[in-house]
Structure formats: C-alpha cells, structure tokens
Amino acid sequence: MYLVHVWLCRAVEGAPPRELAEEFRAAAAPDEGVEHAVAHHVSGREAVVGLFLRLDGLASAERAAAAVCARVLDRHAAWGFAAVSCEAVLIMPVPEP
C-alpha cells in the first residue's frame, strides 16, 4: 500500500469542493488500485488529496495517482485546480533525544 499526495493549487481562494476526494475515488479505474482518498484544504488556494493505492510498486502508484488526477482535473476544469506535484510521502525516522 502506498500513500501518494496530489498537491493542487488554483488562482482563487477558498476551500476545495466537498466532493473532491470522492471524485478522485470515482475517477480511478479498477486496475489503478485506489483504496481510499482524502482531501485537505491546506491554505487559501491549495489543497492536497491523499490517495492510498494498493499496487506492486512505488512508481506504479505514482503513475496511477497522476492518471487519476489528470482525469479529475479534466472533468472538473471549472474548479480551476492545477496539479503541483504527485508523489509518495516519504517518512523519515525521527532521532530520539
């Protein structure tokens, strides 16, 4: 399972549409492995969608997330979002004091 963050930005301020995460889930093809999606309003113009994908490798998960994102942004051009990045979240160990 991979967590891929899709960072979105648009020219106008405001919260992302409530259905943003659902649209990402709905746009995924069965072979793209999307198990879950969650959307967060990061700042006035930015949002991030977290996609949890069950695929065989990191590169496959990032490609699938990018394809899903492209379909969503194409279907909902009126939302005004552009993809800033689409990549897996790397978790670094935090050294103990």
Buried (B, 14 or more C-beta within 10 A) or exposed (E): EBBBBBBBBBEEEEEBBEEBBEBBBBBBEEEBBBEBBBBEEEEEBBBBBBBBBEBEEBEBBBBBBBBBBEBBBEEBEEBBBEBEEBBBEEEEEEEEE
